[in-house]
Amino acid sequence: MPILHLQMHPGRTDDQKRAFVREATKAAVETLVCPPDSVEILITEIAKDSWAVGGKLKSEA
């Protein structure tokens, strides 16, 4: 059972998330040759004040 974990900043709409999980599931099924019901996708939204790149918070960029 493949488990895909996507981390991103908040702000995407439910429609965008639906489209992402639909396409990611399709890619997993085709590439890993598994049934769609076995693909799990976790979306974690992380605020920019809790995400840093290069020693600087994304909220300060």
All heavy atoms as TSV, in Angstrom:
chain	resi	resn	atom	element	x	y	z
A	1	MET	N	N	0.845	-1.175	0.000
A	1	MET	CA	C	0.000	0.000	0.000
A	1	MET	C	C	0.891	1.239	0.000
A	1	MET	O	O	1.585	1.508	0.965
A	1	MET	CB	C	-0.924	-0.049	1.219
A	1	MET	CG	C	-1.204	1.278	1.860
A	1	MET	SD	S	-2.247	1.242	3.302
A	1	MET	CE	C	-1.442	0.133	4.387
A	2	PRO	N	N	0.918	1.988	-1.082
A	2	PRO	CA	C	1.692	3.227	-1.096
A	2	PRO	C	C	1.007	4.317	-0.271
A	2	PRO	O	O	-0.214	4.475	-0.327
A	2	PRO	CB	C	1.754	3.620	-2.573
A	2	PRO	CG	C	0.770	2.780	-3.285
A	2	PRO	CD	C	0.346	1.683	-2.383
A	3	ILE	N	N	1.818	5.037	0.478
A	3	ILE	CA	C	1.330	6.183	1.242
A	3	ILE	C	C	2.128	7.395	0.783
A	3	ILE	O	O	3.358	7.417	0.906
A	3	ILE	CB	C	1.505	5.969	2.759
A	3	ILE	CG1	C	0.730	4.737	3.216
A	3	ILE	CG2	C	1.036	7.210	3.514
A	3	ILE	CD1	C	1.011	4.333	4.649
A	4	LEU	N	N	1.455	8.371	0.229
A	4	LEU	CA	C	2.094	9.597	-0.236
A	4	LEU	C	C	1.795	10.694	0.775
A	4	LEU	O	O	0.645	10.895	1.147
A	4	LEU	CB	C	1.565	9.988	-1.615
A	4	LEU	CG	C	1.560	8.889	-2.682
A	4	LEU	CD1	C	0.919	9.391	-3.951
A	4	LEU	CD2	C	2.956	8.374	-2.930
A	5	HIS	N	N	2.836	11.406	1.198
A	5	HIS	CA	C	2.647	12.470	2.187
A	5	HIS	C	C	3.083	13.786	1.563
A	5	HIS	O	O	4.259	13.989	1.262
A	5	HIS	CB	C	3.489	12.171	3.433
A	5	HIS	CG	C	3.148	13.064	4.583
A	5	HIS	ND1	N	3.512	12.785	5.862
A	5	HIS	CD2	C	2.474	14.224	4.647
A	5	HIS	CE1	C	3.091	13.733	6.665
A	5	HIS	NE2	N	2.455	14.627	5.928
A	6	LEU	N	N	2.131	14.674	1.383
A	6	LEU	CA	C	2.376	15.994	0.800
A	6	LEU	C	C	2.339	17.039	1.907
A	6	LEU	O	O	1.378	17.098	2.666
A	6	LEU	CB	C	1.304	16.322	-0.248
A	6	LEU	CG	C	1.331	17.748	-0.796
A	6	LEU	CD1	C	2.563	17.961	-1.654
A	6	LEU	CD2	C	0.071	18.043	-1.567
A	7	GLN	N	N	3.377	17.836	1.990
A	7	GLN	CA	C	3.406	18.954	2.930
A	7	GLN	C	C	3.436	20.238	2.118
A	7	GLN	O	O	4.212	20.357	1.165
A	7	GLN	CB	C	4.637	18.858	3.829
A	7	GLN	CG	C	4.617	17.613	4.691
A	7	GLN	CD	C	5.884	17.431	5.495
A	7	GLN	OE1	O	6.970	17.795	5.064
A	7	GLN	NE2	N	5.748	16.861	6.667
A	8	MET	N	N	2.573	21.173	2.508
A	8	MET	CA	C	2.492	22.432	1.764
A	8	MET	C	C	1.967	23.532	2.678
A	8	MET	O	O	1.465	23.261	3.770
A	8	MET	CB	C	1.592	22.278	0.543
A	8	MET	CG	C	0.152	21.979	0.867
A	8	MET	SD	S	-0.773	21.768	-0.666
A	8	MET	CE	C	-2.341	21.275	-0.044
A	9	HIS	N	N	2.090	24.749	2.203
A	9	HIS	CA	C	1.541	25.882	2.939
A	9	HIS	C	C	0.021	25.896	2.754
A	9	HIS	O	O	-0.483	25.461	1.719
A	9	HIS	CB	C	2.122	27.196	2.438
A	9	HIS	CG	C	3.598	27.303	2.611
A	9	HIS	ND1	N	4.234	27.128	3.803
A	9	HIS	CD2	C	4.581	27.586	1.722
A	9	HIS	CE1	C	5.528	27.283	3.657
A	9	HIS	NE2	N	5.769	27.555	2.389
A	10	PRO	N	N	-0.705	26.405	3.734
A	10	PRO	CA	C	-2.158	26.540	3.584
A	10	PRO	C	C	-2.506	27.479	2.418
A	10	PRO	O	O	-1.690	28.299	2.008
A	10	PRO	CB	C	-2.596	27.169	4.907
A	10	PRO	CG	C	-1.502	26.915	5.865
A	10	PRO	CD	C	-0.241	26.866	5.041
A	11	GLY	N	N	-3.714	27.332	1.905
A	11	GLY	CA	C	-4.165	28.270	0.883
A	11	GLY	C	C	-4.728	27.603	-0.350
A	11	GLY	O	O	-5.388	28.251	-1.159
A	12	ARG	N	N	-4.480	26.290	-0.541
A	12	ARG	CA	C	-5.055	25.615	-1.700
A	12	ARG	C	C	-6.533	25.349	-1.429
A	12	ARG	O	O	-6.936	25.071	-0.317
A	12	ARG	CB	C	-4.364	24.286	-1.970
A	12	ARG	CG	C	-2.871	24.242	-2.328
A	12	ARG	CD	C	-2.347	25.405	-3.057
A	12	ARG	NE	N	-0.997	25.259	-3.597
A	12	ARG	CZ	C	0.120	25.300	-2.887
A	12	ARG	NH1	N	0.105	25.361	-1.583
A	12	ARG	NH2	N	1.284	25.250	-3.494
A	13	THR	N	N	-7.325	25.390	-2.460
A	13	THR	CA	C	-8.754	25.119	-2.314
A	13	THR	C	C	-8.996	23.606	-2.255
A	13	THR	O	O	-8.126	22.803	-2.646
A	13	THR	CB	C	-9.545	25.693	-3.500
A	13	THR	OG1	O	-9.164	24.962	-4.693
A	13	THR	CG2	C	-9.283	27.184	-3.688
A	14	ASP	N	N	-10.182	23.226	-1.805
A	14	ASP	CA	C	-10.547	21.810	-1.809
A	14	ASP	C	C	-10.533	21.249	-3.225
A	14	ASP	O	O	-10.134	20.098	-3.439
A	14	ASP	CB	C	-11.924	21.602	-1.170
A	14	ASP	CG	C	-11.897	21.742	0.345
A	14	ASP	OD1	O	-10.796	21.722	0.942
A	14	ASP	OD2	O	-12.988	21.862	0.941
A	15	ASP	N	N	-10.934	22.049	-4.198
A	15	ASP	CA	C	-10.904	21.595	-5.594
A	15	ASP	C	C	-9.473	21.300	-6.048
A	15	ASP	O	O	-9.234	20.316	-6.760
A	15	ASP	CB	C	-11.546	22.620	-6.530
A	15	ASP	CG	C	-13.068	22.621	-6.429
A	15	ASP	OD1	O	-13.646	21.620	-5.935
A	15	ASP	OD2	O	-13.677	23.624	-6.851
A	16	GLN	N	N	-8.533	22.149	-5.658
A	16	GLN	CA	C	-7.132	21.917	-6.015
A	16	GLN	C	C	-6.606	20.647	-5.349
A	16	GLN	O	O	-5.890	19.859	-5.977
A	16	GLN	CB	C	-6.265	23.109	-5.607
A	16	GLN	CG	C	-6.508	24.333	-6.459
A	16	GLN	CD	C	-5.805	25.555	-5.913
A	16	GLN	OE1	O	-5.849	25.837	-4.717
A	16	GLN	NE2	N	-5.140	26.298	-6.790
A	17	LYS	N	N	-6.978	20.435	-4.095
A	17	LYS	CA	C	-6.546	19.223	-3.392
A	17	LYS	C	C	-7.166	17.982	-4.024
A	17	LYS	O	O	-6.487	16.964	-4.200
A	17	LYS	CB	C	-6.912	19.308	-1.911
A	17	LYS	CG	C	-6.127	20.363	-1.162
A	17	LYS	CD	C	-6.623	20.451	0.275
A	17	LYS	CE	C	-6.091	21.678	0.979
A	17	LYS	NZ	N	-6.643	21.793	2.340
A	18	ARG	N	N	-8.445	18.056	-4.389
A	18	ARG	CA	C	-9.106	16.937	-5.068
A	18	ARG	C	C	-8.388	16.601	-6.376
A	18	ARG	O	O	-8.174	15.424	-6.696
A	18	ARG	CB	C	-10.566	17.270	-5.371
A	18	ARG	CG	C	-11.503	16.935	-4.277
A	18	ARG	CD	C	-12.974	17.114	-4.708
A	18	ARG	NE	N	-13.721	17.519	-3.543
A	18	ARG	CZ	C	-13.981	18.768	-3.181
A	18	ARG	NH1	N	-13.613	19.767	-3.948
A	18	ARG	NH2	N	-14.640	19.033	-2.080
A	19	ALA	N	N	-8.069	17.617	-7.144
A	19	ALA	CA	C	-7.375	17.398	-8.419
A	19	ALA	C	C	-6.006	16.774	-8.183
A	19	ALA	O	O	-5.598	15.854	-8.908
A	19	ALA	CB	C	-7.231	18.717	-9.176
A	20	PHE	N	N	-5.304	17.245	-7.158
A	20	PHE	CA	C	-3.982	16.685	-6.857
A	20	PHE	C	C	-4.087	15.210	-6.483
A	20	PHE	O	O	-3.355	14.373	-7.027
A	20	PHE	CB	C	-3.292	17.454	-5.722
A	20	PHE	CG	C	-2.031	16.775	-5.289
A	20	PHE	CD1	C	-0.871	16.919	-6.021
A	20	PHE	CD2	C	-2.022	15.940	-4.178
A	20	PHE	CE1	C	0.285	16.245	-5.646
A	20	PHE	CE2	C	-0.879	15.274	-3.795
A	20	PHE	CZ	C	0.288	15.421	-4.535
A	21	VAL	N	N	-4.999	14.876	-5.550
A	21	VAL	CA	C	-5.072	13.480	-5.113
A	21	VAL	C	C	-5.552	12.563	-6.246
A	21	VAL	O	O	-5.109	11.416	-6.344
A	21	VAL	CB	C	-5.915	13.292	-3.829
A	21	VAL	CG1	C	-5.292	14.049	-2.677
A	21	VAL	CG2	C	-7.347	13.693	-4.003
A	22	ARG	N	N	-6.408	13.069	-7.110
A	22	ARG	CA	C	-6.857	12.282	-8.264
A	22	ARG	C	C	-5.672	11.961	-9.183
A	22	ARG	O	O	-5.452	10.809	-9.559
A	22	ARG	CB	C	-7.945	13.035	-9.023
A	22	ARG	CG	C	-8.524	12.291	-10.207
A	22	ARG	CD	C	-9.637	13.058	-10.923
A	22	ARG	NE	N	-9.238	14.412	-11.293
A	22	ARG	CZ	C	-9.737	15.533	-10.733
A	22	ARG	NH1	N	-10.656	15.470	-9.794
A	22	ARG	NH2	N	-9.330	16.712	-11.137
A	23	GLU	N	N	-4.884	12.980	-9.512
A	23	GLU	CA	C	-3.754	12.787	-10.421
A	23	GLU	C	C	-2.620	11.995	-9.772
A	23	GLU	O	O	-1.988	11.160	-10.426
A	23	GLU	CB	C	-3.245	14.141	-10.937
A	23	GLU	CG	C	-4.254	14.879	-11.801
A	23	GLU	CD	C	-4.707	14.066	-13.011
A	23	GLU	OE1	O	-3.856	13.418	-13.670
A	23	GLU	OE2	O	-5.917	14.062	-13.290
A	24	ALA	N	N	-2.352	12.238	-8.500
A	24	ALA	CA	C	-1.301	11.494	-7.794
A	24	ALA	C	C	-1.688	10.024	-7.672
A	24	ALA	O	O	-0.827	9.136	-7.812
A	24	ALA	CB	C	-1.051	12.102	-6.419
A	25	THR	N	N	-2.960	9.755	-7.428
A	25	THR	CA	C	-3.420	8.367	-7.362
A	25	THR	C	C	-3.249	7.688	-8.709
A	25	THR	O	O	-2.755	6.562	-8.790
A	25	THR	CB	C	-4.895	8.299	-6.905
A	25	THR	OG1	O	-4.990	8.868	-5.595
A	25	THR	CG2	C	-5.403	6.872	-6.887
A	26	LYS	N	N	-3.626	8.383	-9.789
A	26	LYS	CA	C	-3.451	7.832	-11.137
A	26	LYS	C	C	-1.992	7.483	-11.402
A	26	LYS	O	O	-1.680	6.402	-11.908
A	26	LYS	CB	C	-3.919	8.844	-12.192
A	26	LYS	CG	C	-5.291	8.620	-12.704
A	26	LYS	CD	C	-5.499	9.320	-14.035
A	26	LYS	CE	C	-6.105	10.679	-13.835
A	26	LYS	NZ	N	-6.445	11.377	-15.068
A	27	ALA	N	N	-1.087	8.399	-11.041
A	27	ALA	CA	C	0.343	8.171	-11.269
A	27	ALA	C	C	0.845	6.981	-10.454
A	27	ALA	O	O	1.622	6.152	-10.948
A	27	ALA	CB	C	1.142	9.419	-10.918
A	28	ALA	N	N	0.404	6.872	-9.208
A	28	ALA	CA	C	0.834	5.751	-8.372
A	28	ALA	C	C	0.327	4.430	-8.933
A	28	ALA	O	O	1.069	3.440	-8.997
A	28	ALA	CB	C	0.349	5.950	-6.937
A	29	VAL	N	N	-0.935	4.394	-9.350
A	29	VAL	CA	C	-1.522	3.169	-9.902
A	29	VAL	C	C	-0.769	2.730	-11.151
A	29	VAL	O	O	-0.427	1.551	-11.308
A	29	VAL	CB	C	-3.031	3.381	-10.197
A	29	VAL	CG1	C	-3.603	2.267	-11.067
A	29	VAL	CG2	C	-3.801	3.494	-8.890
A	30	GLU	N	N	-0.484	3.671	-12.058
A	30	GLU	CA	C	0.211	3.343	-13.304
A	30	GLU	C	C	1.661	2.939	-13.063
A	30	GLU	O	O	2.161	1.995	-13.670
A	30	GLU	CB	C	0.147	4.531	-14.257
A	30	GLU	CG	C	-1.246	4.821	-14.769
A	30	GLU	CD	C	-1.340	6.125	-15.541
A	30	GLU	OE1	O	-0.293	6.766	-15.798
A	30	GLU	OE2	O	-2.470	6.527	-15.871
A	31	THR	N	N	2.345	3.639	-12.168
A	31	THR	CA	C	3.769	3.400	-11.948
A	31	THR	C	C	4.037	2.200	-11.053
A	31	THR	O	O	4.947	1.406	-11.309
A	31	THR	CB	C	4.417	4.653	-11.311
A	31	THR	OG1	O	4.141	5.775	-12.134
A	31	THR	CG2	C	5.908	4.495	-11.165
A	32	LEU	N	N	3.248	2.057	-10.000
A	32	LEU	CA	C	3.491	1.015	-9.001
A	32	LEU	C	C	2.641	-0.237	-9.232
A	32	LEU	O	O	2.792	-1.221	-8.521
A	32	LEU	CB	C	3.223	1.572	-7.600
A	32	LEU	CG	C	4.051	2.807	-7.223
A	32	LEU	CD1	C	3.613	3.346	-5.860
A	32	LEU	CD2	C	5.538	2.482	-7.231
A	33	VAL	N	N	1.754	-0.163	-10.239
A	33	VAL	CA	C	0.873	-1.269	-10.586
A	33	VAL	C	C	0.154	-1.784	-9.330
A	33	VAL	O	O	0.370	-2.894	-8.851
A	33	VAL	CB	C	1.636	-2.418	-11.294
A	33	VAL	CG1	C	0.654	-3.425	-11.848
A	33	VAL	CG2	C	2.529	-1.885	-12.391
A	34	CYS	N	N	-0.682	-0.906	-8.791
A	34	CYS	CA	C	-1.446	-1.238	-7.594
A	34	CYS	C	C	-2.876	-0.742	-7.775
A	34	CYS	O	O	-3.134	0.124	-8.610
A	34	CYS	CB	C	-0.808	-0.599	-6.357
A	34	CYS	SG	S	-0.760	1.198	-6.405
A	35	PRO	N	N	-3.810	-1.272	-7.001
A	35	PRO	CA	C	-5.184	-0.800	-7.126
A	35	PRO	C	C	-5.359	0.592	-6.518
A	35	PRO	O	O	-4.680	0.920	-5.529
A	35	PRO	CB	C	-5.999	-1.841	-6.348
A	35	PRO	CG	C	-5.035	-2.540	-5.463
A	35	PRO	CD	C	-3.683	-2.401	-6.083
A	36	PRO	N	N	-6.234	1.402	-7.073
A	36	PRO	CA	C	-6.450	2.758	-6.555
A	36	PRO	C	C	-6.820	2.779	-5.071
A	36	PRO	O	O	-6.402	3.679	-4.340
A	36	PRO	CB	C	-7.603	3.306	-7.404
A	36	PRO	CG	C	-7.605	2.488	-8.638
A	36	PRO	CD	C	-7.062	1.142	-8.253
A	37	ASP	N	N	-7.571	1.785	-4.630
A	37	ASP	CA	C	-7.988	1.753	-3.223
A	37	ASP	C	C	-6.836	1.529	-2.258
A	37	ASP	O	O	-6.991	1.719	-1.057
A	37	ASP	CB	C	-9.050	0.669	-2.998
A	37	ASP	CG	C	-10.380	1.014	-3.646
A	37	ASP	OD1	O	-10.580	2.195	-3.996
A	37	ASP	OD2	O	-11.210	0.110	-3.798
A	38	SER	N	N	-5.670	1.128	-2.775
A	38	SER	CA	C	-4.520	0.909	-1.896
A	38	SER	C	C	-3.678	2.169	-1.710
A	38	SER	O	O	-2.785	2.205	-0.878
A	38	SER	CB	C	-3.637	-0.214	-2.439
A	38	SER	OG	O	-2.926	0.219	-3.588
A	39	VAL	N	N	-3.950	3.205	-2.502
A	39	VAL	CA	C	-3.161	4.440	-2.449
A	39	VAL	C	C	-3.747	5.376	-1.388
A	39	VAL	O	O	-4.915	5.744	-1.452
A	39	VAL	CB	C	-3.143	5.152	-3.822
A	39	VAL	CG1	C	-2.341	6.438	-3.752
A	39	VAL	CG2	C	-2.591	4.226	-4.895
A	40	GLU	N	N	-2.907	5.729	-0.425
A	40	GLU	CA	C	-3.315	6.686	0.608
A	40	GLU	C	C	-2.492	7.955	0.453
A	40	GLU	O	O	-1.284	7.891	0.202
A	40	GLU	CB	C	-3.094	6.095	2.007
A	40	GLU	CG	C	-3.968	4.879	2.253
A	40	GLU	CD	C	-3.871	4.378	3.679
A	40	GLU	OE1	O	-3.446	5.134	4.573
A	40	GLU	OE2	O	-4.240	3.198	3.885
A	41	ILE	N	N	-3.146	9.096	0.588
A	41	ILE	CA	C	-2.467	10.378	0.456
A	41	ILE	C	C	-2.791	11.230	1.677
A	41	ILE	O	O	-3.956	11.427	2.011
A	41	ILE	CB	C	-2.885	11.109	-0.841
A	41	ILE	CG1	C	-2.556	10.237	-2.055
A	41	ILE	CG2	C	-2.205	12.474	-0.929
A	41	ILE	CD1	C	-3.024	10.785	-3.379
A	42	LEU	N	N	-1.756	11.698	2.328
A	42	LEU	CA	C	-1.900	12.564	3.495
A	42	LEU	C	C	-1.471	13.963	3.096
A	42	LEU	O	O	-0.375	14.151	2.561
A	42	LEU	CB	C	-1.020	12.075	4.642
A	42	LEU	CG	C	-1.163	10.604	5.028
A	42	LEU	CD1	C	-0.084	10.224	6.021
A	42	LEU	CD2	C	-2.525	10.349	5.588
A	43	ILE	N	N	-2.309	14.939	3.347
A	43	ILE	CA	C	-1.964	16.333	3.076
A	43	ILE	C	C	-1.826	17.044	4.413
A	43	ILE	O	O	-2.769	17.081	5.197
A	43	ILE	CB	C	-3.043	17.031	2.216
A	43	ILE	CG1	C	-3.162	16.332	0.864
A	43	ILE	CG2	C	-2.707	18.515	2.049
A	43	ILE	CD1	C	-4.306	16.857	-0.003
A	44	THR	N	N	-0.640	17.574	4.654
A	44	THR	CA	C	-0.376	18.316	5.877
A	44	THR	C	C	-0.085	19.754	5.490
A	44	THR	O	O	0.818	20.022	4.688
A	44	THR	CB	C	0.841	17.729	6.627
A	44	THR	OG1	O	0.603	16.348	6.888
A	44	THR	CG2	C	1.088	18.457	7.926
A	45	GLU	N	N	-0.860	20.670	6.039
A	45	GLU	CA	C	-0.631	22.088	5.777
A	45	GLU	C	C	0.189	22.664	6.922
A	45	GLU	O	O	-0.166	22.506	8.092
A	45	GLU	CB	C	-1.956	22.823	5.623
A	45	GLU	CG	C	-2.719	22.374	4.379
A	45	GLU	CD	C	-4.012	23.126	4.182
A	45	GLU	OE1	O	-4.638	23.537	5.166
A	45	GLU	OE2	O	-4.389	23.301	3.010
A	46	ILE	N	N	1.280	23.319	6.561
A	46	ILE	CA	C	2.194	23.880	7.554
A	46	ILE	C	C	2.293	25.381	7.323
A	46	ILE	O	O	2.650	25.830	6.230
A	46	ILE	CB	C	3.590	23.229	7.448
A	46	ILE	CG1	C	3.468	21.708	7.621
A	46	ILE	CG2	C	4.539	23.830	8.470
A	46	ILE	CD1	C	4.735	20.948	7.366
A	47	ALA	N	N	1.986	26.147	8.354
A	47	ALA	CA	C	2.019	27.611	8.255
A	47	ALA	C	C	3.444	28.090	7.945
A	47	ALA	O	O	4.424	27.457	8.330
A	47	ALA	CB	C	1.536	28.233	9.562
A	48	LYS	N	N	3.519	29.209	7.253
A	48	LYS	CA	C	4.823	29.749	6.874
A	48	LYS	C	C	5.684	30.131	8.077
A	48	LYS	O	O	6.898	30.155	7.974
A	48	LYS	CB	C	4.655	30.948	5.941
A	48	LYS	CG	C	4.162	30.549	4.572
A	48	LYS	CD	C	4.087	31.733	3.624
A	48	LYS	CE	C	3.629	31.268	2.253
A	48	LYS	NZ	N	3.670	32.350	1.266
A	49	ASP	N	N	5.059	30.385	9.230
A	49	ASP	CA	C	5.863	30.706	10.415
A	49	ASP	C	C	6.388	29.441	11.101
A	49	ASP	O	O	7.101	29.516	12.092
A	49	ASP	CB	C	5.077	31.575	11.406
A	49	ASP	CG	C	3.857	30.889	11.979
A	49	ASP	OD1	O	3.501	29.778	11.516
A	49	ASP	OD2	O	3.246	31.463	12.893
A	50	SER	N	N	6.059	28.270	10.525
A	50	SER	CA	C	6.571	27.001	11.047
A	50	SER	C	C	7.414	26.274	10.008
A	50	SER	O	O	7.666	25.078	10.114
A	50	SER	CB	C	5.400	26.103	11.468
A	50	SER	OG	O	4.703	26.670	12.544
A	51	TRP	N	N	7.871	27.007	8.984
A	51	TRP	CA	C	8.625	26.412	7.882
A	51	TRP	C	C	9.793	27.342	7.589
A	51	TRP	O	O	9.602	28.548	7.414
A	51	TRP	CB	C	7.713	26.314	6.674
A	51	TRP	CG	C	8.197	25.519	5.506
A	51	TRP	CD1	C	9.424	25.533	4.932
A	51	TRP	CD2	C	7.419	24.605	4.735
A	51	TRP	NE1	N	9.473	24.702	3.863
A	51	TRP	CE2	C	8.243	24.111	3.724
A	51	TRP	CE3	C	6.095	24.178	4.809
A	51	TRP	CZ2	C	7.797	23.195	2.773
A	51	TRP	CZ3	C	5.661	23.271	3.863
A	51	TRP	CH2	C	6.502	22.789	2.866
A	52	ALA	N	N	10.981	26.798	7.535
A	52	ALA	CA	C	12.163	27.628	7.287
A	52	ALA	C	C	12.985	27.061	6.136
A	52	ALA	O	O	13.037	25.854	5.929
A	52	ALA	CB	C	13.021	27.711	8.537
A	53	VAL	N	N	13.622	27.947	5.404
A	53	VAL	CA	C	14.543	27.580	4.333
A	53	VAL	C	C	15.758	28.480	4.460
A	53	VAL	O	O	15.617	29.710	4.593
A	53	VAL	CB	C	13.896	27.753	2.937
A	53	VAL	CG1	C	14.913	27.498	1.837
A	53	VAL	CG2	C	12.688	26.840	2.773
A	54	GLY	N	N	16.918	27.883	4.451
A	54	GLY	CA	C	18.151	28.668	4.514
A	54	GLY	C	C	18.289	29.488	5.789
A	54	GLY	O	O	18.850	30.580	5.772
A	55	GLY	N	N	17.750	28.975	6.882
A	55	GLY	CA	C	17.869	29.678	8.157
A	55	GLY	C	C	16.905	30.833	8.352
A	55	GLY	O	O	17.055	31.637	9.267
A	56	LYS	N	N	15.905	30.915	7.467
A	56	LYS	CA	C	14.955	32.023	7.545
A	56	LYS	C	C	13.533	31.484	7.421
A	56	LYS	O	O	13.242	30.665	6.563
A	56	LYS	CB	C	15.240	32.999	6.398
A	56	LYS	CG	C	14.507	34.300	6.478
A	56	LYS	CD	C	14.996	35.243	5.395
A	56	LYS	CE	C	14.358	36.598	5.530
A	56	LYS	NZ	N	14.813	37.525	4.515
A	57	LEU	N	N	12.649	31.934	8.322
A	57	LEU	CA	C	11.254	31.513	8.244
A	57	LEU	C	C	10.625	31.992	6.947
A	57	LEU	O	O	10.901	33.110	6.478
A	57	LEU	CB	C	10.449	32.073	9.428
A	57	LEU	CG	C	10.781	31.508	10.795
A	57	LEU	CD1	C	10.010	32.275	11.873
A	57	LEU	CD2	C	10.464	30.031	10.864
A	58	LYS	N	N	9.790	31.140	6.361
A	58	LYS	CA	C	9.103	31.521	5.120
A	58	LYS	C	C	8.214	32.746	5.333
A	58	LYS	O	O	8.002	33.522	4.419
A	58	LYS	CB	C	8.268	30.350	4.595
A	58	LYS	CG	C	9.054	29.130	4.185
A	58	LYS	CD	C	9.777	29.321	2.894
A	58	LYS	CE	C	8.818	29.194	1.764
A	58	LYS	NZ	N	9.420	29.295	0.450
A	59	SER	N	N	7.713	32.923	6.554
A	59	SER	CA	C	6.856	34.080	6.855
A	59	SER	C	C	7.627	35.395	6.817
A	59	SER	O	O	7.042	36.461	6.734
A	59	SER	CB	C	6.185	33.902	8.224
A	59	SER	OG	O	7.158	33.804	9.248
A	60	GLU	N	N	8.936	35.319	6.860
A	60	GLU	CA	C	9.780	36.519	6.828
A	60	GLU	C	C	10.350	36.797	5.445
A	60	GLU	O	O	11.054	37.776	5.259
A	60	GLU	CB	C	10.921	36.371	7.845
A	60	GLU	CG	C	10.442	36.228	9.263
A	60	GLU	CD	C	11.566	35.897	10.245
A	60	GLU	OE1	O	12.664	35.502	9.806
A	60	GLU	OE2	O	11.312	36.014	11.437
A	61	ALA	N	N	10.035	35.936	4.501
A	61	ALA	CA	C	10.606	36.090	3.153
A	61	ALA	C	C	9.875	37.160	2.374
A	61	ALA	O	O	8.795	37.545	2.612
A	61	ALA	CB	C	10.539	34.771	2.411
